Amino acid sequence: MRGIPRRYSHVVFGVLQSGLPSAIAAAIALLPGDGGLDLLQRRLGAWLLAWSVMLPIVAFAAPLIHRLAVVLTPPD
C-alpha cells in the first residue's frame, strides 16, 4: 500500500491535529441551533473557517511544542 512519505508526517500531524479540535469547536459553537439542513451547512462552514485558521497555527506551533515537551521531560 502506498501512502504519504514519512518525511511529511509533520504535515499529516498538523492536518489531523487542527481538523479535529476545529470540528469540535464548531459543533459546540452551533449547539443552540434549530437543527435541520441549515444547521449542517452552518456547521460545515464554521468548521472550514476554524480549520483554515488552525491549520497554519498548528503547522508552525507543533514543532516548537514538541521541542518544548522534550526539554521539559528529561530522559529516564
PQR file of N, CA, C, O and H, with PARSE charges and radii, in Angstrom:
ATOM      1  N   MET A   1       0.836  -1.179   0.000 -0.4000 1.5000
ATOM      2  CA  MET A   1       0.000   0.000   0.000 -0.0000 2.0000
ATOM      3  C   MET A   1       0.884   1.247   0.000  0.5500 1.7000
ATOM      4  O   MET A   1       1.774   1.384   0.840 -0.5500 1.4000
ATOM      5  N   ARG A   2       0.640   2.136  -0.927 -0.4000 1.5000
ATOM      6  CA  ARG A   2       1.389   3.387  -0.974 -0.0000 2.0000
ATOM      7  C   ARG A   2       0.684   4.423  -0.125  0.5500 1.7000
ATOM      8  O   ARG A   2      -0.544   4.510  -0.112 -0.5500 1.4000
ATOM      9  H   ARG A   2      -0.083   2.025  -1.609  0.4000 1.0000
ATOM     10  N   GLY A   3       1.451   5.179   0.558 -0.4000 1.5000
ATOM     11  CA  GLY A   3       0.899   6.218   1.406 -0.0000 2.0000
ATOM     12  C   GLY A   3       1.709   7.487   1.283  0.5500 1.7000
ATOM     13  O   GLY A   3       2.498   7.656   0.353 -0.5500 1.4000
ATOM     14  H   GLY A   3       2.449   5.109   0.547  0.4000 1.0000
ATOM     15  N   ILE A   4       1.506   8.348   2.208 -0.4000 1.5000
ATOM     16  CA  ILE A   4       2.250   9.599   2.251 -0.0000 2.0000
ATOM     17  C   ILE A   4       3.634   9.295   2.809  0.5500 1.7000
ATOM     18  O   ILE A   4       3.746   8.604   3.822 -0.5500 1.4000
ATOM     19  H   ILE A   4       0.865   8.210   2.963  0.4000 1.0000
ATOM     20  N   PRO A   5       4.692   9.797   2.170 -0.5600 1.5000
ATOM     21  CA  PRO A   5       6.041   9.523   2.676  0.2800 2.0000
ATOM     22  C   PRO A   5       6.221  10.011   4.112  0.5500 1.7000
ATOM     23  O   PRO A   5       5.662  11.035   4.506 -0.5500 1.4000
ATOM     24  N   ARG A   6       6.995   9.280   4.873 -0.4000 1.5000
ATOM     25  CA  ARG A   6       7.214   9.565   6.288 -0.0000 2.0000
ATOM     26  C   ARG A   6       7.748  10.975   6.516  0.5500 1.7000
ATOM     27  O   ARG A   6       7.478  11.580   7.553 -0.5500 1.4000
ATOM     28  H   ARG A   6       7.449   8.449   4.553  0.4000 1.0000
ATOM     29  N   ARG A   7       8.501  11.499   5.557 -0.4000 1.5000
ATOM     30  CA  ARG A   7       9.078  12.832   5.749 -0.0000 2.0000
ATOM     31  C   ARG A   7       8.016  13.922   5.830  0.5500 1.7000
ATOM     32  O   ARG A   7       8.316  15.047   6.229 -0.5500 1.4000
ATOM     33  H   ARG A   7       8.720  11.007   4.714  0.4000 1.0000
ATOM     34  N   TYR A   8       6.780  13.602   5.456 -0.4000 1.5000
ATOM     35  CA  TYR A   8       5.670  14.553   5.553 -0.0000 2.0000
ATOM     36  C   TYR A   8       4.778  14.283   6.757  0.5500 1.7000
ATOM     37  O   TYR A   8       3.670  14.813   6.840 -0.5500 1.4000
ATOM     38  H   TYR A   8       6.536  12.688   5.132  0.4000 1.0000
ATOM     39  N   SER A   9       5.248  13.473   7.678 -0.4000 1.5000
ATOM     40  CA  SER A   9       4.411  13.119   8.826 -0.0000 2.0000
ATOM     41  C   SER A   9       4.042  14.337   9.663  0.5500 1.7000
ATOM     42  O   SER A   9       2.963  14.374  10.253 -0.5500 1.4000
ATOM     43  H   SER A   9       6.148  13.043   7.611  0.4000 1.0000
ATOM     44  N   HIS A  10       4.925  15.339   9.723 -0.4000 1.5000
ATOM     45  CA  HIS A  10       4.597  16.543  10.488 -0.0000 2.0000
ATOM     46  C   HIS A  10       3.441  17.310   9.838  0.5500 1.7000
ATOM     47  O   HIS A  10       2.654  17.951  10.535 -0.5500 1.4000
ATOM     48  H   HIS A  10       5.802  15.309   9.243  0.4000 1.0000
ATOM     49  N   VAL A  11       3.337  17.249   8.525 -0.4000 1.5000
ATOM     50  CA  VAL A  11       2.226  17.901   7.831 -0.0000 2.0000
ATOM     51  C   VAL A  11       0.930  17.147   8.107  0.5500 1.7000
ATOM     52  O   VAL A  11      -0.101  17.759   8.386 -0.5500 1.4000
ATOM     53  H   VAL A  11       3.977  16.729   7.958  0.4000 1.0000
ATOM     54  N   VAL A  12       0.985  15.813   8.030 -0.4000 1.5000
ATOM     55  CA  VAL A  12      -0.191  14.996   8.318 -0.0000 2.0000
ATOM     56  C   VAL A  12      -0.640  15.221   9.756  0.5500 1.7000
ATOM     57  O   VAL A  12      -1.834  15.344  10.028 -0.5500 1.4000
ATOM     58  H   VAL A  12       1.823  15.316   7.804  0.4000 1.0000
ATOM     59  N   PHE A  13       0.318  15.273  10.671 -0.4000 1.5000
ATOM     60  CA  PHE A  13       0.013  15.551  12.068 -0.0000 2.0000
ATOM     61  C   PHE A  13      -0.718  16.887  12.197  0.5500 1.7000
ATOM     62  O   PHE A  13      -1.729  16.974  12.894 -0.5500 1.4000
ATOM     63  H   PHE A  13       1.288  15.173  10.449  0.4000 1.0000
ATOM     64  N   GLY A  14      -0.218  17.915  11.538 -0.4000 1.5000
ATOM     65  CA  GLY A  14      -0.831  19.236  11.601 -0.0000 2.0000
ATOM     66  C   GLY A  14      -2.248  19.251  11.060  0.5500 1.7000
ATOM     67  O   GLY A  14      -3.135  19.880  11.638 -0.5500 1.4000
ATOM     68  H   GLY A  14       0.604  17.844  10.972  0.4000 1.0000
ATOM     69  N   VAL A  15      -2.459  18.560   9.952 -0.4000 1.5000
ATOM     70  CA  VAL A  15      -3.805  18.498   9.360 -0.0000 2.0000
ATOM     71  C   VAL A  15      -4.771  17.815  10.320  0.5500 1.7000
ATOM     72  O   VAL A  15      -5.875  18.308  10.550 -0.5500 1.4000
ATOM     73  H   VAL A  15      -1.739  18.049   9.483  0.4000 1.0000
ATOM     74  N   LEU A  16      -4.362  16.697  10.874 -0.4000 1.5000
ATOM     75  CA  LEU A  16      -5.230  15.966  11.800 -0.0000 2.0000
ATOM     76  C   LEU A  16      -5.415  16.724  13.113  0.5500 1.7000
ATOM     77  O   LEU A  16      -6.522  16.796  13.645 -0.5500 1.4000
ATOM     78  H   LEU A  16      -3.464  16.297  10.688  0.4000 1.0000
ATOM     79  N   GLN A  17      -4.321  17.288  13.629 -0.4000 1.5000
ATOM     80  CA  GLN A  17      -4.373  17.981  14.909 -0.0000 2.0000
ATOM     81  C   GLN A  17      -5.212  19.248  14.833  0.5500 1.7000
ATOM     82  O   GLN A  17      -5.823  19.635  15.829 -0.5500 1.4000
ATOM     83  H   GLN A  17      -3.422  17.230  13.197  0.4000 1.0000
ATOM     84  N   SER A  18      -5.256  19.895  13.689 -0.4000 1.5000
ATOM     85  CA  SER A  18      -6.077  21.102  13.562 -0.0000 2.0000
ATOM     86  C   SER A  18      -7.512  20.764  13.179  0.5500 1.7000
ATOM     87  O   SER A  18      -8.440  21.482  13.552 -0.5500 1.4000
ATOM     88  H   SER A  18      -4.760  19.580  12.880  0.4000 1.0000
ATOM     89  N   GLY A  19      -7.699  19.679  12.436 -0.4000 1.5000
ATOM     90  CA  GLY A  19      -9.041  19.326  11.964 -0.0000 2.0000
ATOM     91  C   GLY A  19      -9.988  18.885  13.056  0.5500 1.7000
ATOM     92  O   GLY A  19     -11.134  19.334  13.104 -0.5500 1.4000
ATOM     93  H   GLY A  19      -6.945  19.096  12.133  0.4000 1.0000
ATOM     94  N   LEU A  20      -9.533  18.021  13.925 -0.4000 1.5000
ATOM     95  CA  LEU A  20     -10.406  17.502  14.980 -0.0000 2.0000
ATOM     96  C   LEU A  20     -10.841  18.572  15.974  0.5500 1.7000
ATOM     97  O   LEU A  20     -12.039  18.711  16.219 -0.5500 1.4000
ATOM     98  H   LEU A  20      -8.602  17.657  13.887  0.4000 1.0000
ATOM     99  N   PRO A  21      -9.916  19.333  16.556 -0.5600 1.5000
ATOM    100  CA  PRO A  21     -10.364  20.356  17.510  0.2800 2.0000
ATOM    101  C   PRO A  21     -11.245  21.426  16.873  0.5500 1.7000
ATOM    102  O   PRO A  21     -12.187  21.906  17.504 -0.5500 1.4000
ATOM    103  N   SER A  22     -10.948  21.807  15.623 -0.4000 1.5000
ATOM    104  CA  SER A  22     -11.777  22.830  14.984 -0.0000 2.0000
ATOM    105  C   SER A  22     -13.177  22.297  14.700  0.5500 1.7000
ATOM    106  O   SER A  22     -14.146  23.052  14.776 -0.5500 1.4000
ATOM    107  H   SER A  22     -10.183  21.417  15.110  0.4000 1.0000
ATOM    108  N   ALA A  23     -13.303  21.011  14.374 -0.4000 1.5000
ATOM    109  CA  ALA A  23     -14.629  20.421  14.168 -0.0000 2.0000
ATOM    110  C   ALA A  23     -15.419  20.395  15.475  0.5500 1.7000
ATOM    111  O   ALA A  23     -16.617  20.678  15.484 -0.5500 1.4000
ATOM    112  H   ALA A  23     -12.516  20.398  14.312  0.4000 1.0000
ATOM    113  N   ILE A  24     -14.759  20.059  16.560 -0.4000 1.5000
ATOM    114  CA  ILE A  24     -15.422  20.031  17.860 -0.0000 2.0000
ATOM    115  C   ILE A  24     -15.828  21.438  18.282  0.5500 1.7000
ATOM    116  O   ILE A  24     -16.940  21.646  18.769 -0.5500 1.4000
ATOM    117  H   ILE A  24     -13.786  19.829  16.552  0.4000 1.0000
ATOM    118  N   ALA A  25     -14.928  22.407  18.095 -0.4000 1.5000
ATOM    119  CA  ALA A  25     -15.237  23.792  18.463 -0.0000 2.0000
ATOM    120  C   ALA A  25     -16.405  24.329  17.641  0.5500 1.7000
ATOM    121  O   ALA A  25     -17.278  25.010  18.179 -0.5500 1.4000
ATOM    122  H   ALA A  25     -14.025  22.238  17.699  0.4000 1.0000
ATOM    123  N   ALA A  26     -16.428  24.033  16.357 -0.4000 1.5000
ATOM    124  CA  ALA A  26     -17.527  24.497  15.501 -0.0000 2.0000
ATOM    125  C   ALA A  26     -18.848  23.867  15.936  0.5500 1.7000
ATOM    126  O   ALA A  26     -19.880  24.539  15.944 -0.5500 1.4000
ATOM    127  H   ALA A  26     -15.719  23.480  15.920  0.4000 1.0000
ATOM    128  N   ALA A  27     -18.825  22.601  16.294 -0.4000 1.5000
ATOM    129  CA  ALA A  27     -20.047  21.933  16.746 -0.0000 2.0000
ATOM    130  C   ALA A  27     -20.556  22.538  18.050  0.5500 1.7000
ATOM    131  O   ALA A  27     -21.756  22.758  18.210 -0.5500 1.4000
ATOM    132  H   ALA A  27     -17.987  22.055  16.288  0.4000 1.0000
ATOM    133  N   ILE A  28     -19.649  22.804  18.974 -0.4000 1.5000
ATOM    134  CA  ILE A  28     -20.045  23.393  20.257 -0.0000 2.0000
ATOM    135  C   ILE A  28     -20.594  24.794  20.050  0.5500 1.7000
ATOM    136  O   ILE A  28     -21.583  25.172  20.678 -0.5500 1.4000
ATOM    137  H   ILE A  28     -18.673  22.624  18.844  0.4000 1.0000
ATOM    138  N   ALA A  29     -19.964  25.566  19.177 -0.4000 1.5000
ATOM    139  CA  ALA A  29     -20.409  26.938  18.932 -0.0000 2.0000
ATOM    140  C   ALA A  29     -21.810  26.987  18.338  0.5500 1.7000
ATOM    141  O   ALA A  29     -22.529  27.970  18.518 -0.5500 1.4000
ATOM    142  H   ALA A  29     -19.161  25.260  18.667  0.4000 1.0000
ATOM    143  N   LEU A  30     -22.196  25.937  17.636 -0.4000 1.5000
ATOM    144  CA  LEU A  30     -23.502  25.928  16.970 -0.0000 2.0000
ATOM    145  C   LEU A  30     -24.540  25.065  17.686  0.5500 1.7000
ATOM    146  O   LEU A  30     -25.601  24.790  17.126 -0.5500 1.4000
ATOM    147  H   LEU A  30     -21.612  25.138  17.490  0.4000 1.0000
ATOM    148  N   LEU A  31     -24.249  24.635  18.914 -0.4000 1.5000
ATOM    149  CA  LEU A  31     -25.199  23.794  19.643 -0.0000 2.0000
ATOM    150  C   LEU A  31     -26.590  24.417  19.814  0.5500 1.7000
ATOM    151  O   LEU A  31     -27.583  23.699  19.695 -0.5500 1.4000
ATOM    152  H   LEU A  31     -23.387  24.859  19.369  0.4000 1.0000
ATOM    153  N   PRO A  32     -26.702  25.711  20.085 -0.5600 1.5000
ATOM    154  CA  PRO A  32     -28.043  26.268  20.273  0.2800 2.0000
ATOM    155  C   PRO A  32     -28.867  26.369  18.979  0.5500 1.7000
ATOM    156  O   PRO A  32     -29.961  26.932  18.995 -0.5500 1.4000
ATOM    157  N   GLY A  33     -28.365  25.841  17.880 -0.4000 1.5000
ATOM    158  CA  GLY A  33     -29.063  25.919  16.593 -0.0000 2.0000
ATOM    159  C   GLY A  33     -30.394  25.184  16.611  0.5500 1.7000
ATOM    160  O   GLY A  33     -30.690  24.420  17.530 -0.5500 1.4000
ATOM    161  H   GLY A  33     -27.476  25.384  17.867  0.4000 1.0000
ATOM    162  N   ASP A  34     -31.184  25.430  15.585 -0.4000 1.5000
ATOM    163  CA  ASP A  34     -32.517  24.842  15.494 -0.0000 2.0000
ATOM    164  C   ASP A  34     -32.536  23.498  14.772  0.5500 1.7000
ATOM    165  O   ASP A  34     -33.590  22.870  14.678 -0.5500 1.4000
ATOM    166  H   ASP A  34     -30.944  26.050  14.839  0.4000 1.0000
ATOM    167  N   GLY A  35     -31.414  23.056  14.271 -0.4000 1.5000
ATOM    168  CA  GLY A  35     -31.334  21.766  13.598 -0.0000 2.0000
ATOM    169  C   GLY A  35     -31.621  21.884  12.113  0.5500 1.7000
ATOM    170  O   GLY A  35     -31.752  22.983  11.575 -0.5500 1.4000
ATOM    171  H   GLY A  35     -30.558  23.567  14.347  0.4000 1.0000
ATOM    172  N   GLY A  36     -31.716  20.753  11.468 -0.4000 1.5000
ATOM    173  CA  GLY A  36     -32.029  20.724  10.052 -0.0000 2.0000
ATOM    174  C   GLY A  36     -30.830  20.961   9.166  0.5500 1.7000
ATOM    175  O   GLY A  36     -29.690  21.023   9.627 -0.5500 1.4000
ATOM    176  H   GLY A  36     -31.609  19.859  11.905  0.4000 1.0000
ATOM    177  N   LEU A  37     -31.114  21.093   7.874 -0.4000 1.5000
ATOM    178  CA  LEU A  37     -30.067  21.249   6.873 -0.0000 2.0000
ATOM    179  C   LEU A  37     -29.311  22.557   7.063  0.5500 1.7000
ATOM    180  O   LEU A  37     -28.103  22.614   6.833 -0.5500 1.4000
ATOM    181  H   LEU A  37     -32.040  21.043   7.500  0.4000 1.0000
ATOM    182  N   ASP A  38     -30.016  23.615   7.483 -0.4000 1.5000
ATOM    183  CA  ASP A  38     -29.347  24.897   7.709 -0.0000 2.0000
ATOM    184  C   ASP A  38     -28.247  24.752   8.760  0.5500 1.7000
ATOM    185  O   ASP A  38     -27.162  25.312   8.606 -0.5500 1.4000
ATOM    186  H   ASP A  38     -30.997  23.569   7.670  0.4000 1.0000
ATOM    187  N   LEU A  39     -28.523  24.012   9.813 -0.4000 1.5000
ATOM    188  CA  LEU A  39     -27.520  23.796  10.858 -0.0000 2.0000
ATOM    189  C   LEU A  39     -26.319  23.044  10.293  0.5500 1.7000
ATOM    190  O   LEU A  39     -25.175  23.369  10.613 -0.5500 1.4000
ATOM    191  H   LEU A  39     -29.405  23.557   9.938  0.4000 1.0000
ATOM    192  N   LEU A  40     -26.573  22.048   9.460 -0.4000 1.5000
ATOM    193  CA  LEU A  40     -25.481  21.277   8.867 -0.0000 2.0000
ATOM    194  C   LEU A  40     -24.613  22.172   7.984  0.5500 1.7000
ATOM    195  O   LEU A  40     -23.387  22.084   8.032 -0.5500 1.4000
ATOM    196  H   LEU A  40     -27.502  21.784   9.200  0.4000 1.0000
ATOM    197  N   GLN A  41     -25.229  23.021   7.191 -0.4000 1.5000
ATOM    198  CA  GLN A  41     -24.471  23.930   6.330 -0.0000 2.0000
ATOM    199  C   GLN A  41     -23.686  24.946   7.156  0.5500 1.7000
ATOM    200  O   GLN A  41     -22.529  25.233   6.848 -0.5500 1.4000
ATOM    201  H   GLN A  41     -26.226  23.093   7.151  0.4000 1.0000
ATOM    202  N   ARG A  42     -24.303  25.488   8.195 -0.4000 1.5000
ATOM    203  CA  ARG A  42     -23.607  26.447   9.052 -0.0000 2.0000
ATOM    204  C   ARG A  42     -22.463  25.769   9.785  0.5500 1.7000
ATOM    205  O   ARG A  42     -21.389  26.353   9.929 -0.5500 1.4000
ATOM    206  H   ARG A  42     -25.242  25.254   8.445  0.4000 1.0000
ATOM    207  N   ARG A  43     -22.681  24.530  10.254 -0.4000 1.5000
ATOM    208  CA  ARG A  43     -21.629  23.810  10.968 -0.0000 2.0000
ATOM    209  C   ARG A  43     -20.452  23.532  10.046  0.5500 1.7000
ATOM    210  O   ARG A  43     -19.300  23.699  10.449 -0.5500 1.4000
ATOM    211  H   ARG A  43     -23.554  24.056  10.136  0.4000 1.0000
ATOM    212  N   LEU A  44     -20.719  23.114   8.828 -0.4000 1.5000
ATOM    213  CA  LEU A  44     -19.646  22.843   7.880 -0.0000 2.0000
ATOM    214  C   LEU A  44     -18.875  24.129   7.562  0.5500 1.7000
ATOM    215  O   LEU A  44     -17.646  24.119   7.505 -0.5500 1.4000
ATOM    216  H   LEU A  44     -21.655  22.978   8.501  0.4000 1.0000
ATOM    217  N   GLY A  45     -19.591  25.223   7.359 -0.4000 1.5000
ATOM    218  CA  GLY A  45     -18.929  26.499   7.092 -0.0000 2.0000
ATOM    219  C   GLY A  45     -18.079  26.956   8.260  0.5500 1.7000
ATOM    220  O   GLY A  45     -16.955  27.422   8.072 -0.5500 1.4000
ATOM    221  H   GLY A  45     -20.589  25.231   7.405  0.4000 1.0000
ATOM    222  N   ALA A  46     -18.619  26.822   9.480 -0.4000 1.5000
ATOM    223  CA  ALA A  46     -17.873  27.220  10.676 -0.0000 2.0000
ATOM    224  C   ALA A  46     -16.641  26.346  10.854  0.5500 1.7000
ATOM    225  O   ALA A  46     -15.575  26.836  11.228 -0.5500 1.4000
ATOM    226  H   ALA A  46     -19.532  26.444   9.632  0.4000 1.0000
ATOM    227  N   TRP A  47     -16.784  25.052  10.587 -0.4000 1.5000
ATOM    228  CA  TRP A  47     -15.655  24.137  10.729 -0.0000 2.0000
ATOM    229  C   TRP A  47     -14.568  24.446   9.710  0.5500 1.7000
ATOM    230  O   TRP A  47     -13.385  24.453  10.051 -0.5500 1.4000
ATOM    231  H   TRP A  47     -17.649  24.654  10.284  0.4000 1.0000
ATOM    232  N   LEU A  48     -14.955  24.701   8.466 -0.4000 1.5000
ATOM    233  CA  LEU A  48     -13.948  25.007   7.444 -0.0000 2.0000
ATOM    234  C   LEU A  48     -13.210  26.301   7.769  0.5500 1.7000
ATOM    235  O   LEU A  48     -12.002  26.396   7.550 -0.5500 1.4000
ATOM    236  H   LEU A  48     -15.915  24.696   8.189  0.4000 1.0000
ATOM    237  N   LEU A  49     -13.918  27.287   8.286 -0.4000 1.5000
ATOM    238  CA  LEU A  49     -13.272  28.532   8.692 -0.0000 2.0000
ATOM    239  C   LEU A  49     -12.315  28.278   9.853  0.5500 1.7000
ATOM    240  O   LEU A  49     -11.169  28.728   9.828 -0.5500 1.4000
ATOM    241  H   LEU A  49     -14.899  27.209   8.464  0.4000 1.0000
ATOM    242  N   ALA A  50     -12.788  27.556  10.873 -0.4000 1.5000
ATOM    243  CA  ALA A  50     -11.936  27.261  12.031 -0.0000 2.0000
ATOM    244  C   ALA A  50     -10.712  26.452  11.612  0.5500 1.7000
ATOM    245  O   ALA A  50      -9.609  26.702  12.099 -0.5500 1.4000
ATOM    246  H   ALA A  50     -13.718  27.191  10.894  0.4000 1.0000
ATOM    247  N   TRP A  51     -10.895  25.497  10.722 -0.4000 1.5000
ATOM    248  CA  TRP A  51      -9.785  24.654  10.283 -0.0000 2.0000
ATOM    249  C   TRP A  51      -8.775  25.468   9.479  0.5500 1.7000
ATOM    250  O   TRP A  51      -7.566  25.294   9.640 -0.5500 1.4000
ATOM    251  H   TRP A  51     -11.791  25.294  10.326  0.4000 1.0000
ATOM    252  N   SER A  52      -9.265  26.353   8.619 -0.4000 1.5000
ATOM    253  CA  SER A  52      -8.340  27.150   7.819 -0.0000 2.0000
ATOM    254  C   SER A  52      -7.508  28.088   8.693  0.5500 1.7000
ATOM    255  O   SER A  52      -6.393  28.453   8.321 -0.5500 1.4000
ATOM    256  H   SER A  52     -10.246  26.494   8.489  0.4000 1.0000
ATOM    257  N   VAL A  53      -8.038  28.477   9.841 -0.4000 1.5000
ATOM    258  CA  VAL A  53      -7.277  29.309  10.781 -0.0000 2.0000
ATOM    259  C   VAL A  53      -6.328  28.436  11.600  0.5500 1.7000
ATOM    260  O   VAL A  53      -5.175  28.813  11.810 -0.5500 1.4000
ATOM    261  H   VAL A  53      -8.944  28.180  10.143  0.4000 1.0000
ATOM    262  N   MET A  54      -6.792  27.285  12.063 -0.4000 1.5000
ATOM    263  CA  MET A  54      -5.996  26.438  12.948 -0.0000 2.0000
ATOM    264  C   MET A  54      -4.859  25.708  12.240  0.5500 1.7000
ATOM    265  O   MET A  54      -3.812  25.478  12.845 -0.5500 1.4000
ATOM    266  H   MET A  54      -7.729  26.979  11.892  0.4000 1.0000
ATOM    267  N   LEU A  55      -5.038  25.343  10.983 -0.4000 1.5000
ATOM    268  CA  LEU A  55      -4.024  24.546  10.292 -0.0000 2.0000
ATOM    269  C   LEU A  55      -2.662  25.239  10.247  0.5500 1.7000
ATOM    270  O   LEU A  55      -1.669  24.613  10.620 -0.5500 1.4000
ATOM    271  H   LEU A  55      -5.888  25.530  10.492  0.4000 1.0000
ATOM    272  N   PRO A  56      -2.563  26.486   9.815 -0.5600 1.5000
ATOM    273  CA  PRO A  56      -1.231  27.096   9.830  0.2800 2.0000
ATOM    274  C   PRO A  56      -0.673  27.295  11.237  0.5500 1.7000
ATOM    275  O   PRO A  56       0.535  27.196  11.450 -0.5500 1.4000
ATOM    276  N   ILE A  57      -1.550  27.575  12.190 -0.4000 1.5000
ATOM    277  CA  ILE A  57      -1.080  27.748  13.564 -0.0000 2.0000
ATOM    278  C   ILE A  57      -0.478  26.449  14.080  0.5500 1.7000
ATOM    279  O   ILE A  57       0.612  26.448  14.652 -0.5500 1.4000
ATOM    280  H   ILE A  57      -2.531  27.656  12.018  0.4000 1.0000
ATOM    281  N   VAL A  58      -1.183  25.352  13.877 -0.4000 1.5000
ATOM    282  CA  VAL A  58      -0.686  24.051  14.334 -0.0000 2.0000
ATOM    283  C   VAL A  58       0.560  23.649  13.561  0.5500 1.7000
ATOM    284  O   VAL A  58       1.496  23.101  14.142 -0.5500 1.4000
ATOM    285  H   VAL A  58      -2.068  25.354  13.412  0.4000 1.0000
ATOM    286  N   ALA A  59       0.585  23.913  12.269 -0.4000 1.5000
ATOM    287  CA  ALA A  59       1.741  23.526  11.453 -0.0000 2.0000
ATOM    288  C   ALA A  59       3.019  24.206  11.946  0.5500 1.7000
ATOM    289  O   ALA A  59       4.092  23.602  11.934 -0.5500 1.4000
ATOM    290  H   ALA A  59      -0.175  24.359  11.797  0.4000 1.0000
ATOM    291  N   PHE A  60       2.901  25.450  12.377 -0.4000 1.5000
ATOM    292  CA  PHE A  60       4.082  26.158  12.864 -0.0000 2.0000
ATOM    293  C   PHE A  60       4.342  25.915  14.347  0.5500 1.7000
ATOM    294  O   PHE A  60       5.494  25.914  14.781 -0.5500 1.4000
ATOM    295  H   PHE A  60       2.030  25.940  12.387  0.4000 1.0000
ATOM    296  N   ALA A  61       3.301  25.713  15.114 -0.4000 1.5000
ATOM    297  CA  ALA A  61       3.460  25.556  16.561 -0.0000 2.0000
ATOM    298  C   ALA A  61       3.854  24.144  16.969  0.5500 1.7000
ATOM    299  O   ALA A  61       4.568  23.979  17.958 -0.5500 1.4000
ATOM    300  H   ALA A  61       2.365  25.714  14.762  0.4000 1.0000
ATOM    301  N   ALA A  62       3.418  23.127  16.249 -0.4000 1.5000
ATOM    302  CA  ALA A  62       3.663  21.740  16.646 -0.0000 2.0000
ATOM    303  C   ALA A  62       5.144  21.427  16.839  0.5500 1.7000
ATOM    304  O   ALA A  62       5.494  20.827  17.855 -0.5500 1.4000
ATOM    305  H   ALA A  62       2.838  23.261  15.446  0.4000 1.0000
ATOM    306  N   PRO A  63       6.031  21.802  15.915 -0.5600 1.5000
ATOM    307  CA  PRO A  63       7.455  21.501  16.154  0.2800 2.0000
ATOM    308  C   PRO A  63       8.003  22.213  17.391  0.5500 1.7000
ATOM    309  O   PRO A  63       8.809  21.649  18.131 -0.5500 1.4000
ATOM    310  N   LEU A  64       7.568  23.440  17.609 -0.4000 1.5000
ATOM    311  CA  LEU A  64       8.025  24.169  18.789 -0.0000 2.0000
ATOM    312  C   LEU A  64       7.502  23.527  20.065  0.5500 1.7000
ATOM    313  O   LEU A  64       8.233  23.399  21.047 -0.5500 1.4000
ATOM    314  H   LEU A  64       6.914  23.898  17.007  0.4000 1.0000
ATOM    315  N   ILE A  65       6.247  23.129  20.050 -0.4000 1.5000
ATOM    316  CA  ILE A  65       5.660  22.472  21.214 -0.0000 2.0000
ATOM    317  C   ILE A  65       6.361  21.142  21.474  0.5500 1.7000
ATOM    318  O   ILE A  65       6.617  20.782  22.623 -0.5500 1.4000
ATOM    319  H   ILE A  65       5.653  23.234  19.253  0.4000 1.0000
ATOM    320  N   HIS A  66       6.668  20.418  20.407 -0.4000 1.5000
ATOM    321  CA  HIS A  66       7.365  19.135  20.558 -0.0000 2.0000
ATOM    322  C   HIS A  66       8.739  19.352  21.198  0.5500 1.7000
ATOM    323  O   HIS A  66       9.122  18.628  22.117 -0.5500 1.4000
ATOM    324  H   HIS A  66       6.461  20.710  19.473  0.4000 1.0000
ATOM    325  N   ARG A  67       9.473  20.350  20.709 -0.4000 1.5000
ATOM    326  CA  ARG A  67      10.787  20.640  21.298 -0.0000 2.0000
ATOM    327  C   ARG A  67      10.671  21.044  22.758  0.5500 1.7000
ATOM    328  O   ARG A  67      11.478  20.623  23.587 -0.5500 1.4000
ATOM    329  H   ARG A  67       9.162  20.938  19.962  0.4000 1.0000
ATOM    330  N   LEU A  68       9.686  21.848  23.073 -0.4000 1.5000
ATOM    331  CA  LEU A  68       9.467  22.264  24.456 -0.0000 2.0000
ATOM    332  C   LEU A  68       9.145  21.061  25.334  0.5500 1.7000
ATOM    333  O   LEU A  68       9.637  20.959  26.458 -0.5500 1.4000
ATOM    334  H   LEU A  68       9.031  22.191  22.399  0.4000 1.0000
ATOM    335  N   ALA A  69       8.323  20.154  24.826 -0.4000 1.5000
ATOM    336  CA  ALA A  69       7.964  18.953  25.590 -0.0000 2.0000
ATOM    337  C   ALA A  69       9.203  18.094  25.843  0.5500 1.7000
ATOM    338  O   ALA A  69       9.346  17.510  26.917 -0.5500 1.4000
ATOM    339  H   ALA A  69       7.923  20.237  23.913  0.4000 1.0000
ATOM    340  N   VAL A  70      10.100  18.016  24.853 -0.4000 1.5000
ATOM    341  CA  VAL A  70      11.335  17.242  25.024 -0.0000 2.0000
ATOM    342  C   VAL A  70      12.225  17.891  26.092  0.5500 1.7000
ATOM    343  O   VAL A  70      12.829  17.196  26.910 -0.5500 1.4000
ATOM    344  H   VAL A  70       9.984  18.490  23.980  0.4000 1.0000
ATOM    345  N   VAL A  71      12.299  19.215  26.078 -0.4000 1.5000
ATOM    346  CA  VAL A  71      13.109  19.923  27.063 -0.0000 2.0000
ATOM    347  C   VAL A  71      12.529  19.749  28.480  0.5500 1.7000
ATOM    348  O   VAL A  71      13.271  19.593  29.449 -0.5500 1.4000
ATOM    349  H   VAL A  71      11.809  19.779  25.414  0.4000 1.0000
ATOM    350  N   LEU A  72      11.213  19.780  28.578 -0.4000 1.5000
ATOM    351  CA  LEU A  72      10.566  19.681  29.880 -0.0000 2.0000
ATOM    352  C   LEU A  72      10.500  18.251  30.426  0.5500 1.7000
ATOM    353  O   LEU A  72      10.226  18.048  31.609 -0.5500 1.4000
ATOM    354  H   LEU A  72      10.610  19.907  27.790  0.4000 1.0000
ATOM    355  N   THR A  73      10.747  17.278  29.577 -0.4000 1.5000
ATOM    356  CA  THR A  73      10.688  15.877  30.015 -0.0000 2.0000
ATOM    357  C   THR A  73      12.031  15.216  29.751  0.5500 1.7000
ATOM    358  O   THR A  73      12.244  14.643  28.682 -0.5500 1.4000
ATOM    359  H   THR A  73      10.970  17.442  28.616  0.4000 1.0000
ATOM    360  N   PRO A  74      12.934  15.291  30.716 -0.5600 1.5000
ATOM    361  CA  PRO A  74      14.255  14.692  30.518  0.2800 2.0000
ATOM    362  C   PRO A  74      14.151  13.172  30.374  0.5500 1.7000
ATOM    363  O   PRO A  74      13.190  12.561  30.843 -0.5500 1.4000
ATOM    364  N   PRO A  75      15.146  12.571  29.722 -0.5600 1.5000
ATOM    365  CA  PRO A  75      15.125  11.106  29.550  0.2800 2.0000
ATOM    366  C   PRO A  75      15.205  10.401  30.902  0.5500 1.7000
ATOM    367  O   PRO A  75      15.726  10.943  31.877 -0.5500 1.4000
ATOM    368  N   ASP A  76      14.683   9.198  30.934 -0.4000 1.5000
ATOM    369  CA  ASP A  76      14.686   8.393  32.177 -0.0000 2.0000
ATOM    370  C   ASP A  76      16.049   7.874  32.510  0.5500 1.7000
ATOM    371  O   ASP A  76      16.219   7.185  33.517 -0.5500 1.4000
ATOM    372  H   ASP A  76      14.259   8.757  30.142  0.4000 1.0000
TER
END
